[in-house]
């Protein structure tokens, strides 16, 4: 039996339309564009509006809507 790490478990958990989410700040500072994109949504509570292909999501945070990868969002 193979043991999963917490990162494997989070990545394998899909979100659904209507789920409340928060953005997980990027630990990869080498990807500057993603880092600054996510900073605009950090500390805000949002809602999943649409499930997109490849475990990506369209989510609303206040009046702003963004597209996020599964590993960038955490269900609250």
Number of C-alpha atoms within 10 A of each C-alpha: 3 4 6 9 8 9 9 11 9 15 15 12 13 13 19 14 13 12 14 19 20 19 23 16 19 18 8 9 11 9 10 10 9 15 15 13 14 16 13 13 20 14 12 12 16 23 21 23 18 15 17 12 7 8 15 18 24 16 25 20 20 11 6 10 15 15 16 19 15 20 19 18 22 16 17 10
